[in-house]
Structures are given as structure tokens and as C-alpha cells.
């Protein structure tokens, strides 16, 4: 009887001892690490620092900031000084090296203040200029990049310098320029120089393709040239293939 009890006690002792030893081995107390601070380091420096401690760096995401060092670590998880085991993943968020593209999202006729707010929130550097236009007083005439008109669906990188052209009423009289024989682009430029704007544009029946449109020339205008009009008045033009 005593021998049987001894055997039972010994068996339980071996089981409990083995369980304790297994838990100790599984918890790996010798593998504990203190997570270093890698925020502010470049992605490569952060990876090397973590790998030397047998930690596993994982690039989780990247965000853009115009004032931050591109490619540097913004955030780490777990945070610095956390106690972890070797092999623990450390998730990193970095600042983007290149700015993301953003849609312009501003079209002709929108309120100028609202358009400015939209463009600046998207990270664009906006220069405002005014242009005589009685119809679009205080409204957007167009958005330009290096003199090229941008549509609402066009995309540019954050930080790009663009120009917001806003209409205004100017109480002066100007002479209507002669537009016959000019392309639409050249006619628009000449009207802008003379503080006038393009009104209704009509294309002739012979214009079918994009190339036809690009090569079309002004054959009629209204009001006619040499007419004195209020600055900002829209001039209607009729285009036909040469």
C-alpha cells in the first residue's frame, strides 16, 4: 500500500515537474528583448537595428507629410521600451518618399473660396490670379499648371504649384480684337490679353475628328472686332476647318 502511494506521488511529481519545465522552456525567459526606439530612423536603419536583436521588422504603411524626412519611420508598434520575445514582429509606419497624386476636383464656375480650400486641403501650393469675366465674377475660370489648363479629373502630386484663375468684373471699356483665322487656343489667349473671355464656341459641320477640332480656325466672331465692350464680356466664336 505504501509502495503504491509512493509510486503515485512520484508519478505526479514527474508530471508536475515536466509541466513546469515545459512552461519554462516555452516562455523562453532568456529571449526577452527591450524594443529599441527606431522612430526618426530611415527604414533601412530601423530594419537593421531590429534584426540585430532578433526582432522581425514589418513595413505596415506609409503616409505623406511635406515637412517630414521622406522614408523615415513615423511610428512603431509595439512602442519603444516594450518587453518582447525574440522573433516578435515590430510593425513600422514610414513617411512616403514621393508625394501621392491627388485629383484637382475643381471645375469652372465653382466658388473661388471653396475651390481654394479644396486645393489647399489636397496639399497643392496655390497662386491666385484674377481675369476679367463678367459671367464668372468671384468664380473659377480655370486651374492651370505651367500654363496648361487642368480638368477636375486630372491628377497632380501633393506639393505641386498650380494657378487658380478667378473671374472679376472690371469697370472699363476695351476694344474687341480681330480673331478671324486664329485657332481656338490662340483666340482664347488674345481675348485674355484684352481682358475679354471666350463665350459660346460653335463648330462647323465639316468638323468630325479630334484633329479637325485642333486644326479648326475662327471664321466668325460676335461681337465683331473693334467693338468697344465692358471688360470681361464673353465673345462668341464660330470655328471651321481651314
Backbone as a ProteinNet text record, in pm:
[ID]
protein_1_A
[PRIMARY]
XXXXXXXXXXXXXXXXXXXXXXXXXXXXXXXXXXXXXXXXXXXXXXXXXXXXXXXXXXXXXXXXXXXXXXXXXXXXXXXXXXXXXXXXXXXXXXXXXXXXXXXXXXXXXXXXXXXXXXXXXXXXXXXXXXXXXXXXXXXXXXXXXXXXXXXXXXXXXXXXXXXXXXXXXXXXXXXXXXXXXXXXXXXXXXXXXXXXXXXXXXXXXXXXXXXXXXXXXXXXXXXXXXXXXXXXXXXXXXXXXX
[TERTIARY]
83.9	0	86.6	187.5	277.1	355.1	397.1	471.7	386.1	256.7	166.6	151.2	136.1	122.2	248.6	362.2	489.6	499.7	455.9	460.5	367.8	248.5	153.9	211.6	268.8	326.9	442	523.1	636.4	587.8	483.6	429.2	377.5	302.2	250.7	364.9	467.8	582.2	650.3	664.9	725.9	639.6	506.2	414.2	421	412	415.1	549.6	657.4	789.7	808.7	759.4	771	690.7	570.2	485	551.4	609.4	676.3	794	873.3	989	946.8	836.8	787.8	742.1	673.6	629.1	747.7	850.2	970.3	1037.2	1049	1112	1030	897	808.9	810	825.7	824.7	956	1059.7	1190.2	1233.3	1253.1	1289.3	1421.1	1509.8	1637.8	1626.4	1508.2	1492.4	1421.8	1402.3	1333.3	1416.8	1349.9	1414.1	1338.9	1413	1351.8	1350	1231.3	1218.1	1290.4	1383.3	1455.2	1370.3	1412.6	1346.2	1399.6	1311.2	1352.4	1279.5	1188.6	1118.8	1219.2	1208.8	1301.4	1415.8	1441.3	1545.3	1491.9	1584.4	1541	1488.4	1411.5	1356.1	1467.1	1573.9	1685	1752.8	1777.7	1841.3	1753.6	1621.8	1529.3	1529	1527.2	1529.3	1655.7	1772.2	1899	1904.4	1855.3	1856.2	1772.2	1654.1	1563.6	1615.5	1670.8	1721.7	1836.8	1920.6	2032.4	1984.7	1860.6	1803	1711.6	1719.8	1635.5	1486.2	1455.3	1316.4	1285.4	1157.1	1117.7	1049.6	1120.4	1057.7	962	843.3	743.1	694.4	713	667	516.9	442.7	297.1	231.7	278.5	210.8	303.6	265.7	339.3	240.8	274.1	189.8	275.1	209.1	282.8	277.1	391	397.6	501	462.4	553.1	669.7	655.2	758.1	845.8	811.6	886.6	999.2	1094.5	1202.3	1149	1148.7	1094.6	1166.3	1089.1	1146	1176.1	1160.6	1189.4	1069.9	1096.3	992.4	908	779.1	684.6	640.4	611.7	550.2	593.3	603.2	637.2	542.2	517	429.5	482.3	510.1	496.8	588.6	554.8	635.9	771.5	859.6	993.2	984.5	1082.2	1097.1	996.3	915.1	826.7	912.3	871.5	942	876.2	953.1	900.7	1000.3	960.6	1048.3	1111.7	1226.1	1289.5	1193.8	1203	1112.1	981.4	962.3	837.9	833.2	722.2	710.3	701.4	773.7	766.3	714.5	596.2	530.2	571.9	610	660.7	573.8	549.3	484.4	585.3	605.4	705.5	640.5	721.8	678.4	710.2	617.6	636.4	754	826.1	938.2	887.5	784.2	725.2	582.3	541.3	404.1	301.1	183.5	79.1	13.2	-49.2	-126.3	-263.2	-313.2	-447.2	-524.1	-653.7	-738.1	-755.7	-762	-782.1	-919.1	-1023.6	-1158.9	-1218	-1171	-1224.7	-1257.3	-1377.2	-1421	-1462.4	-1473.8	-1517.2	-1652.9	-1665.2	-1792.3	-1806.6	-1712.9	-1722	-1682	-1733.9	-1699.4	-1548.8	-1486.3	-1340.4	-1287.9	-1356.4	-1308.3	-1317.5	-1425.2	-1440.3	-1333.5	-1308.4	-1207.2	-1069	-1035.7	-906.3	-892.3	-998.9	-997.6	-975.9	-1043	-1028.8	-885.2	-828.8	-694.8	-589	-603.3	-504.6	-514.7	-636.7	-651.6	-590.3	-583.8	-522.7	-370.9	-317.8	-172.9	-108.6	-188.8	-132.3	-89.2	13.3	55	-15.1	-105.6	-196.9	-161.7	-147.5	-135.2	-265.5	-323.4	-449.4	-423.4	-484.1	-480.6	-623.3	-649.1	-782.2	-777.7	-893.1	-906.9	-1045.2	-1052.8	-1181.2	-1281.8	-1395.2	-1501.6	-1630.1	-1724	-1849.7	-1939.6	-1933	-2019.5	-1969.8	-1837.8	-1778.7	-1713.5	-1778.9	-1727.1	-1720.7	-1600.5	-1583.7	-1588.7	-1587	-1594	-1464.5	-1448.9	-1331.5	-1347.4	-1247.6	-1243.1	-1171	-1055.3	-981.1	-871.2	-815.4	-696.9	-585.8	-466.2	-354.9	-232.1	-155.5	-23.8	74.6	169	265.8	196.4	85.1	12.9	-81.1	-87.2	-174.2	-299.8	-415.5	-541.7	-558.5	-602.6	-627.3	-776.8	-821.5	-961	-981	-1105.5	-1136.8	-1085.7	-1075.5	-1031.3	-880.3	-811.8	-665.5	-602	-484.4	-416	-276.5	-237.8	-102.4	-55.6	75.2	130	105.6	86.3	81.3	208.4	192.9	308.4	331.4	254.1	267.2	213.8	284.7	238.7	143.7	22.4	-76.9	-136	-202.5	-261.3	-412.5	-480	-625.7	-666.3	-731.4	-772.4	-917.3	-940	-1071.2	-1125.2	-1252.5	-1314.5	-1345	-1338.8	-1377.3	-1432.7	-1517.8	-1576.3	-1484.9	-1446.4	-1363	-1443.6	-1462.4	-1547.2	-1469.5	-1420.5	-1353.2	-1401.5	-1381.2	-1416.6	-1290	-1303.5	-1189.5	-1234.4	-1137.9	-1167.3	-1160	-1258.7	-1259.8	-1153	-1064.4	-959.2	-1013	-933.5	-968.8	-924.9	-1019.7	-990.9	-996.4	-1041.1	-1059.2	-925.1	-927.1	-807	-722.7	-764.1	-689	-748	-665.5	-715	-787.5	-860.2	-932.3	-835.4	-721.2	-622.1	-568.6	-532.4	-477.4	-583.8	-707.2	-815.5	-840.3	-837	-857.1	-747.9	-622.8	-510.3	-523.9	-564.9	-578.1	-690.9	-799.6	-909.6	-867.1	-792.5	-745	-656.3	-566	-476.2	-556.6	-670.2	-753	-863.9	-851.5	-949.7	-1089.7	-1097.2	-1224.1	-1218.9	-1330.6	-1333.5	-1403.2	-1381.9	-1446.5	-1588.9	-1681.7	-1821.6	-1861.6	-1967.6	-2017.7	-1927.6	-1883.8	-1798.6	-1879.6	-1890.7	-1965.4	-1871.5	-1887	-1803.7	-1886.5	-1823.4	-1890.7	-1918.6	-2003.5	-2045.7	-1932.3	-1824.1	-1713.6	-1617.2	-1642.2	-1551.3	-1606.6	-1529.8	-1574.6	-1477.7	-1349.6	-1249.7	-1179.5	-1099.5	-1020.8	-921.1	-860.9	-766.3	-836.2	-960.3	-1038.3	-1056.1	-1086.2	-1109.2	-982.7	-868.6	-742.1	-697.7	-731.9	-688.3	-790.5	-908.2	-1014	-972.8	-1022.1	-990.1	-1118	-1105.2	-1219.4	-1256.3	-1383.9	-1431.4	-1532.8	-1590.9	-1682.2	-1668.3	-1697.2	-1697.5	-1809.7	-1858.8	-1962.3	-1942.3	-1935.8	-1936	-1812.5	-1822.7	-1714.5	-1597.4	-1486.4	-1366.2	-1387.3	-1307.1	-1306.4	-1429.6	-1515.2	-1629.3	-1580.5	-1626.2	-1588.4	-1688.6	-1636.3	-1720.2	-1665.7	-1750.6	-1706.1	-1608.3	-1498.3	-1400.1	-1468.5	-1427.9	-1487.4	-1600.5	-1641.6	-1750	-1706.3	-1798.4	-1769.2	-1791.6	-1698.8	-1706.4	-1737.6	-1847.5	-1883.9	-1803.7	-1759.2	-1681.4	-1731.7	-1711.8	-1754	-1629.7	-1607	-1486.5	-1518.4	-1427.1	-1445.1	-1308	-1306.7	-1180.2	-1122	-989.3	-928	-937.5
-121.5	0	125.4	125.6	241.4	256.4	140.1	142.8	199.3	161.8	212.3	364.5	413.8	558.9	633.1	567.8	630	642.9	536.4	538.7	646.3	658.4	761.8	901.2	921.7	1052.7	1084.7	982	1001.3	1036.6	965.8	993.7	1137.4	1180.4	1318	1420.1	1385.9	1475.5	1490	1378.2	1383.1	1461.6	1439.2	1512.3	1662	1700.8	1843.8	1906.3	1833.2	1884.7	1903.1	1803.2	1812.5	1928.3	1945.4	2056.5	2190.2	2205.9	2330.1	2357.5	2250.3	2265.7	2304.2	2241.8	2273.8	2418.4	2465.6	2605.4	2700.1	2665.1	2748.7	2757	2636.6	2633.5	2711.8	2699	2766.8	2918	2964	3108.8	3175.6	3098.8	3147.6	3275.4	3269.9	3391.8	3452.5	3369.7	3420.6	3498.7	3490	3555.2	3689.6	3739.7	3868.3	3981.9	4075	4191.1	4317.6	4427.6	4558.9	4625.9	4660.5	4717.9	4852.3	4868.9	4995.9	5104.2	5227.7	5339	5347.3	5329.4	5341.2	5454.4	5522.7	5636.6	5745.6	5797.8	5900.3	5844.8	5712.6	5649.9	5623.6	5604.3	5562.2	5419.6	5379.4	5243.8	5139.2	5159.8	5063.8	5056.7	5173	5174.4	5105.1	5129.8	5067.7	4915.8	4867.9	4723.1	4659.7	4721.7	4666.8	4662.6	4769	4775.2	4663.3	4639.3	4537.1	4396	4375.8	4242.8	4199.9	4295.6	4263.5	4211.4	4244.5	4198.3	4077.7	4016.8	3901.1	3935.5	4059.8	4101.7	4108.7	4101.2	4093.1	4222.9	4312.4	4437.1	4412	4471.7	4460.1	4600.5	4637.8	4770.1	4764.1	4833.6	4823.6	4920.7	5047.2	5150.2	5269.6	5362.9	5488	5602	5717.8	5836.3	5951.5	6055.5	6168.2	6289.2	6355.6	6482.9	6569.2	6692.3	6781.4	6825.9	6819.2	6869.4	6759.7	6633.2	6522.6	6475.6	6402	6342.8	6222.9	6227.1	6114.7	5983.7	5877.4	5746	5716.7	5815	5791.8	5727.1	5664.8	5594.1	5694.2	5689	5774.5	5709.5	5580.2	5513.3	5366.9	5312.6	5171.5	5105.9	4978.8	4902.9	4758.8	4712.6	4777.4	4899.5	4990.6	5111	5081.4	5178.6	5165	5128.7	5047.9	5002.4	4895.3	4848.9	4735.1	4609.1	4518.8	4392	4284.4	4227.8	4126	4011.5	3902	3788.4	3800.2	3735.6	3734.1	3673	3720.7	3673.1	3749.5	3846.8	3923.7	4021.8	4027.8	4126.9	4269.2	4361	4502.9	4576.1	4636.3	4698.8	4845.1	4884.5	5020	5094.8	5223.1	5314.1	5422.3	5445.7	5542.4	5659.1	5763.9	5875.1	5841.1	5870.4	5840	5916.7	5850.4	5915.3	6009.8	5968.4	6054	6089.8	6214	6252.5	6178.7	6151.9	6084.5	6180.3	6123.5	6203.6	6235.9	6354.8	6396.5	6450	6422.9	6482.3	6631.3	6709	6853.2	6881	6814.7	6821.9	6962.1	7048	7183.9	7210.2	7262.6	7287.2	7433.1	7472.9	7609	7638.5	7758.8	7803.1	7781.6	7707.5	7685.5	7811.2	7824.2	7938.4	7940.1	8055.2	8064.4	8028	8071.7	8041.5	7893	7830.7	7686.4	7611.3	7654.6	7589.7	7600.6	7717.8	7737.3	7643.3	7631.3	7543.2	7398.2	7355.3	7217.3	7190.3	7281.4	7261.8	7261.7	7352	7357.5	7236.9	7187.3	7066.8	6944.9	6945.7	6834.8	6847.3	6956.6	6971.3	7046.2	7112.2	7189.7	7328.3	7383.1	7520.9	7608.8	7693.3	7763.5	7911.7	7957.9	8100.9	8146.1	8254.5	8305.7	8426	8425.1	8543.2	8570.7	8693.9	8729.8	8758.2	8741.1	8765	8824.9	8924.8	8990.3	8890	8881.8	8791.2	8830	8885.3	8932.1	8817.8	8706.4	8592.8	8517.7	8502.6	8422.8	8511	8619.4	8708.2	8632.5	8621.6	8551	8400.1	8350.8	8206.5	8160.1	8029.4	7970.4	7978.5	8034.2	8029.5	7902.3	7875.1	7752.5	7733.8	7613.8	7581.4	7548.8	7604.2	7585.5	7526.2	7451.5	7405	7437.8	7527	7572.8	7621.2	7692.8	7749.6	7653.9	7527.7	7428	7410.9	7416.7	7403.5	7261.3	7250.6	7121.2	7099.2	6978	6942.2	6891.1	6878.4	6833.4	6692.5	6608.6	6470.2	6453.6	6558.5	6549.3	6533.7	6472.4	6445.1	6507	6559.1	6610.8	6570.2	6567.4	6531	6640.6	6599.1	6695.7	6780.2	6907.5	6997	7064.8	7025.5	7088.5	7231	7322.1	7461.4	7475.4	7522.4	7541.5	7681.6	7724.4	7858.8	7848.5	7921.1	7928.2	8062	8057.3	8179.3	8210.1	8330	8369.1	8487.6	8482.6	8591	8712.6	8829.7	8952.9	9052.9	9139.5	9244.6	9366.2	9414.8	9534.1	9640.6	9755	9860	9949.3	9887.9	9964.5	9913.3	9992.2	9953.8	9908.2	9800.5	9751.2	9727.3	9727.1	9704.5	9554.5	9503.5	9362.7	9335.6	9238.1	9209.3	9132.5	9131.1	9057.1	8912.2	8817.7	8677.2	8587.3	8639.2	8556.8	8496.2	8363.3	8294.4	8236.8	8259	8204.8	8070.9	7987.6	7864.8	7902.3	7807.8	7834.4	7873.1	7804	7833.7	7974.9	8013	8147	8255	8226	8322.3	8343.4	8235.5	8245.6	8329.9	8308.3	8385.2	8533.3	8563.9	8704.1	8772.6	8701.1	8758.5	8783.7	8692.6	8709.1	8831.5	8849.1	8965.3	9095.1	9091.1	9211.5	9220.1	9142.8	9144.3	9107.3	9013.4	8958	8806.2	8737.4	8593	8523.4	8391.5	8312	8281	8306	8275.4	8143.9	8144.9	8023.2	7988.2	7861	7814.4	7717.8	7747.9	7662.1	7608.7	7478.7	7414.7	7390.5	7409	7388.7	7241.9	7218.9	7082.5	6996.8	7058.2	6982.1	6926.8	6957.7	6913.8	6786.4	6676.5	6547.1	6487	6494.6	6426.3	6523.7	6464.4	6546.9	6633	6576.4	6652.6	6768.8	6745.8	6854.3	6968	6929.7	7029.3	7109.3	7038.7	7106.2	7200.3	7164.8	7247.6	7353.3	7352.2	7446.8	7590.7	7682.5	7825.2	7906.4	8021.6	8111.7	8172	8158.4	8219.7	8331.2	8330.4	8439.1	8463.6	8587.5	8621.7	8720.9	8717.2	8814.3	8850.1	8979.1	9095.7	9099.1	9174	9182.8	9262.5	9257.2	9327.5	9478.9	9544.9	9691.7	9744.4	9653.6	9696.8	9724	9834.9	9865.4	9800.8	9719.2	9644.4	9658.5	9624.9	9622.1	9507	9532.5	9427.6	9307.5	9188.4	9065.9	9011.8	9084.2	9037.4	8911.6	8817.7	8694.1	8713.9	8665.6	8677.4	8539.1	8529.3	8402.5	8385.8	8263.1	8239.2	8115	8115.9	8004	7952.9	7819	7757	7667.4	7664.8	7579.9	7528.9	7415.3	7363.5	7463.8	7478.6	7571.4	7519
0	0	0	87.3	97.4	-32.3	-87.6	-212.9	-326.2	-327	-429.6	-419.4	-296.4	-274.7	-319.1	-288	-326.6	-478.4	-548.7	-694.2	-752.4	-692.9	-738	-716.8	-596	-564.6	-658.8	-687.8	-778.3	-919.6	-962.9	-1096.1	-1106.2	-1004	-1004.2	-999.9	-924.5	-916.4	-1049.9	-1122.5	-1254.9	-1353.1	-1341.6	-1432.5	-1407.5	-1279.2	-1245.5	-1278.7	-1251.6	-1282.6	-1432.6	-1508.1	-1653.9	-1710	-1652.8	-1697.5	-1670	-1549.9	-1512	-1604.5	-1630.6	-1716.8	-1858.4	-1908.1	-2042	-2051.8	-1946.4	-1945.6	-1945.8	-1869.1	-1863.7	-2000.7	-2063.7	-2195.5	-2297.7	-2289.1	-2384.2	-2366.2	-2241.6	-2214.9	-2252.9	-2272.5	-2315.1	-2243.5	-2114.1	-2040.5	-2088.6	-2143.5	-2191.5	-2322.4	-2386.7	-2517.4	-2508	-2388.6	-2373	-2431.1	-2496.5	-2557.7	-2517.5	-2512.3	-2494.4	-2631.2	-2678.3	-2812.7	-2819.1	-2912.9	-2923	-2989.6	-2976.2	-3044.9	-3187.8	-3284.3	-3424.9	-3495.6	-3426.4	-3486.5	-3521.4	-3640.9	-3688.2	-3770.1	-3757.5	-3839	-3979.4	-4073.3	-4206	-4196.6	-4295.7	-4295.8	-4289.2	-4365.8	-4367.2	-4230.7	-4168	-4035.6	-3932.5	-3939.5	-3844.5	-3861	-3985.4	-4011.2	-3954.4	-3980.2	-3931.8	-3779.1	-3715.2	-3568.8	-3508.9	-3564.4	-3512	-3541	-3657.9	-3694	-3604.7	-3562.9	-3473.7	-3339.1	-3300.3	-3173.4	-3194.5	-3311.9	-3344.5	-3340.2	-3375.2	-3390.3	-3539.8	-3574.4	-3715.9	-3758.9	-3832.1	-3878.2	-3993.7	-3986.1	-4092.6	-4127.5	-4255.2	-4300.5	-4322.4	-4238.3	-4239.5	-4336.2	-4336	-4415.3	-4431.9	-4519.3	-4534.6	-4554.3	-4499.9	-4510.7	-4561.6	-4612.8	-4669.4	-4577.1	-4563.5	-4493.3	-4564.2	-4597	-4668.7	-4581.3	-4448.5	-4357.4	-4299.1	-4321	-4260.9	-4352.7	-4293.1	-4371	-4448.6	-4582.4	-4660.3	-4628.4	-4611	-4585.5	-4440.5	-4350.6	-4209	-4139.7	-4024	-3950.1	-3871.4	-3892.2	-3820.6	-3689.7	-3693.7	-3578.3	-3574.6	-3453.7	-3437.5	-3337.9	-3359.3	-3269.3	-3259.4	-3133.6	-3003.5	-2991.4	-2900.4	-2884	-2821.2	-2824.3	-2766	-2618	-2572.8	-2433.6	-2392.7	-2488.3	-2458.1	-2443.2	-2353	-2332.2	-2418.3	-2512.5	-2604.1	-2614.4	-2678	-2702.3	-2840.9	-2858.8	-2990.4	-3092.4	-3214.5	-3318.5	-3324.5	-3235.4	-3229.9	-3346.6	-3422.7	-3530.3	-3473	-3533.8	-3498.3	-3622.5	-3611.2	-3725.6	-3736.2	-3856.4	-3879.5	-3980.7	-3952.1	-4046.7	-4081.8	-4209.9	-4253.3	-4327	-4348.4	-4433.2	-4578.1	-4668	-4809.5	-4867.2	-4959	-5026.1	-5134.1	-5207	-5310.8	-5271.3	-5294.3	-5259.8	-5344.7	-5288.2	-5366.1	-5464.5	-5567.1	-5662	-5603	-5637.1	-5593.7	-5714.3	-5718.4	-5822.8	-5796.3	-5903.4	-5889.5	-5827.2	-5875.8	-5817	-5815.7	-5904.4	-5914.4	-6061.2	-6086.9	-6224.1	-6242.2	-6367.7	-6399.9	-6337.2	-6281.9	-6225.1	-6076	-6013.7	-5869.2	-5794	-5672.6	-5589.5	-5564.6	-5580.4	-5572	-5433.8	-5327.5	-5191.8	-5161.9	-5206.3	-5187.1	-5265.9	-5388.9	-5472.4	-5408.7	-5355.6	-5290.3	-5170.6	-5091.4	-4974.9	-5016.4	-5122.8	-5171.9	-5215	-5292.1	-5346.1	-5235.8	-5138.6	-5031	-4938.6	-4914.3	-4832.2	-4899.4	-5031.4	-5104.9	-5110.2	-5054.5	-5046.4	-5161.3	-5246	-5356	-5307	-5373.3	-5346.9	-5450.4	-5404.2	-5495.2	-5506.1	-5629.9	-5659	-5723.1	-5669.3	-5723.1	-5813	-5930.4	-6016.5	-6063.7	-6100.7	-6148.5	-6298	-6358.9	-6501.9	-6525.1	-6610.8	-6637.3	-6692.3	-6625	-6669.6	-6597.5	-6671.7	-6611.4	-6568.5	-6636.6	-6605.4	-6482.8	-6471.1	-6362.9	-6256.7	-6223.1	-6118.4	-5985	-5926.2	-5799.2	-5812.1	-5935.7	-5961.7	-6030.3	-6035.4	-6100.9	-6252.6	-6319.4	-6465.4	-6509	-6445.9	-6475.9	-6371	-6372.3	-6292.3	-6390.3	-6366.4	-6459.8	-6390.9	-6468.5	-6425.3	-6537	-6508	-6609.3	-6736.1	-6716.8	-6830.4	-6900.7	-6855.2	-6917.1	-6831.2	-6894.1	-6821.9	-6769.1	-6643.9	-6580.7	-6563.3	-6591.1	-6567.6	-6425.5	-6385	-6249	-6221.8	-6326	-6308.7	-6323.2	-6363.5	-6375.7	-6238	-6234.2	-6107.6	-6109.3	-5993.2	-5973.1	-5834	-5816.8	-5686.5	-5583.4	-5459.3	-5349.2	-5351.1	-5317.7	-5319.2	-5452.5	-5556.2	-5687.5	-5683.8	-5748	-5757.6	-5875.8	-5847.8	-5953.8	-5942.1	-6048.3	-6052	-6059.9	-5972.1	-5971.4	-6032.7	-6148.4	-6219.2	-6183.8	-6128.1	-6075.4	-6154.4	-6189.2	-6264.2	-6177.4	-6238	-6168.6	-6269.2	-6219	-6302.7	-6300.5	-6419.6	-6430.5	-6504.7	-6440.9	-6498	-6594.8	-6701	-6806.5	-6941.6	-7043.3	-7179.5	-7252.9	-7331.4	-7409.5	-7553.3	-7643.7	-7784.3	-7813.8	-7885.7	-7923	-8027.9	-8006.3	-8104.3	-8224.8	-8331.7	-8453.7	-8435.2	-8440.7	-8411.7	-8534.6	-8647.2	-8766.8	-8809.9	-8834.8	-8879.9	-8768.2	-8641.1	-8527.3	-8482.5	-8422.7	-8359.3	-8231	-8176.7	-8052.3	-7940.6	-7932.2	-7828.5	-7843.4	-7965.8	-7988.1	-7967.3	-8009	-7987.8	-7838.5	-7761.9	-7616.8	-7552.9	-7596.8	-7542.3	-7574.4	-7698.8	-7738.5	-7661	-7640.7	-7562.5	-7417.9	-7359.5	-7222.3	-7210	-7307.2	-7306.6	-7311.6	-7380.8	-7396.3	-7290.9	-7183.4	-7072.8	-7117.9	-7211.9	-7256.1	-7236	-7256.5	-7235.6	-7352.3	-7358.9	-7463.9	-7421.2	-7509.9	-7481.8	-7544.1	-7622	-7687.1	-7804.7	-7809.5	-7918.8	-8004.3	-8132	-8224.2	-8331.9	-8361.6	-8463.6	-8590.3	-8704.5	-8831.9	-8860.8	-8959.9	-8995.7	-9049.5	-9093.7	-9153.4	-9048	-8921.8	-8815.4	-8752	-8764.9	-8713.1	-8612	-8639.5	-8557.4	-8463.5	-8374.3	-8282.5	-8359.1	-8463	-8544.5	-8614.7	-8658.5	-8718	-8617.5	-8494.6	-8389	-8361.7	-8354.9	-8323.2	-8435.3	-8558.3	-8671.5	-8711.5	-8648.6	-8685.1	-8655.5	-8737.7	-8722.6	-8709	-8647.3	-8629.8	-8765.2	-8800.2	-8926.1	-8898.8	-8778.7	-8739.7	-8589.7	-8549.3	-8407.2	-8381	-8256.8	-8217.5	-8069.2	-8040.1	-8128.9	-8219.9	-8324.9	-8422.6	-8366.5	-8437.6	-8392.9	-8393.5	-8310.7	-8294.9	-8222.9	-8174.3	-8092.6	-7950.8	-7890.5	-7753.1	-7657.6	-7567.2	-7472.7	-7331.5	-7235.2	-7096.8	-7077.1	-7006	-6979.2	-6915.2	-6958.3	-6905.4	-6988.6	-7092.9	-7180	-7255.5	-7272.9	-7344.4	-7494.2	-7576	-7720.9	-7779.4	-7854.1	-7918.6	-8047	-8073.8	-8194.4	-8267.3	-8398.7	-8483.8	-8554.4	-8542.9	-8597.1	-8715.1	-8810.7	-8928.6	-8973.4	-9044.5	-9096.5	-9197.4	-9196.5	-9292.8	-9434
[MASK]
++++++++++++++++++++++++++++++++++++++++++++++++++++++++++++++++++++++++++++++++++++++++++++++++++++++++++++++++++++++++++++++++++++++++++++++++++++++++++++++++++++++++++++++++++++++++++++++++++++++++++++++++++++++++++++++++++++++++++++++++++

